[in-house]
Amino acid sequence: MPRPLRTVLTAVAVTLLAATAAACGDAGGLEGAGSTPTATSPAKLWPNLAPASSPAWDYDNGEAEAMHLTAPGGDIRRVPPVDLVRREIVQHPGDYAGSKAPYRVTARRMADCGDKPAGSGCPLLKAYYRDLTGDGKPELTLGFRLLPGNQTAVRVYTVEAGRVVQVMSNNDAVSGVELAGRSVIIHAPSDLADYEYRFQWTWDPEQKVMLLTHDEMLHIGRREHDRGHTGQPTPSVTP
C-alpha cells in the first residue's frame, strides 16, 4: 500500500537535510568560537586619592569676548568679516603688532582684504553663517590664516543686545573644519602616522559660549601625502 504523499515528502526532506549537513561539515561549516568573555565594569583606582579641585592647565573654555562692534538690526550678517579680524588685531596687539609678534604678517596682509574680490595675499577665509545657539538667528564662523606660521584661527561670533561677541576662539594647524548641529568640529594633523586630532566645540546655553566637549585622537588610515600630498594641511570648511 503506497505511503501518503506527505510522508514521502517528509522522508525526502529529512534525507536532503542530512546530506546538506554532512556536506557543510565536510566543507568547513560553522564552528563555535568558544565561550563569550564575561563583561566587567570599570575598576576604580586609588579610591583614597584626594580629588583635584582645579584644572592643571587652561583648556581655553568658557571665555567670551566683546568685540566692541555693533550689528545693525542685530544681524551678524551685516557685520563685514574683515572688520572683525581687524578688531581682534586692535584688541590683541601682543599677537599682531610689532616685529616679534607671532602673527605680525597676518596684520600686514589685512591690507589685501579691503577690495572685492580680496587680494591673493588676504589671510581671511570664506565666512559661514549657521544657527549654532538655537535661537533661530545665524552665528558667524570665521577663519583666517595666522602668518607667518602654518596655523589657522577659527572664530565664532554671535550678537547679544546688538553687540558682537566672540564665543569661540581656537588656533591650530587645521586640516579641516565642519559644522554639525550646535558644534564646530576641527581636524588637526598628528605626529603619529595614520592619526589625526579631532576637537569638537559645542554651544552651552548656560555658559553662553562654545565649550570644548570632545578632544580625541582618531585613526584615519594612510595619510594623503602617501598618495602625493605635500604634507601641508589645507584648511577647509564644510557648511
Number of C-alpha atoms within 10 A of each C-alpha: 3 5 7 8 9 9 10 11 11 11 11 12 12 11 12 12 11 12 12 12 13 12 12 12 12 9 9 8 10 8 7 5 6 6 6 6 6 6 6 6 6 6 6 6 7 7 7 6 7 7 7 7 6 6 7 7 6 6 9 11 16 14 14 17 15 16 18 12 15 19 18 12 11 17 17 23 17 11 16 11 21 19 15 19 21 15 14 17 19 15 15 11 14 14 18 22 18 13 9 10 13 16 22 21 19 25 23 15 16 20 16 16 18 12 9 7 9 14 14 10 13 21 24 23 18 11 16 17 17 17 14 25 20 13 8 9 16 19 23 21 23 22 26 21 23 23 18 11 13 13 20 22 17 20 19 22 26 26 22 12 10 15 17 22 21 22 23 25 19 17 14 16 21 23 19 17 21 15 19 14 13 17 20 23 20 24 22 19 21 14 8 9 12 14 17 19 18 18 19 21 22 21 21 17 10 6 13 14 24 26 21 21 13 11 13 9 15 13 11 11 10 11 15 12 10 9 8 8 10 9 11 12 17 11 19 16 18 10 12
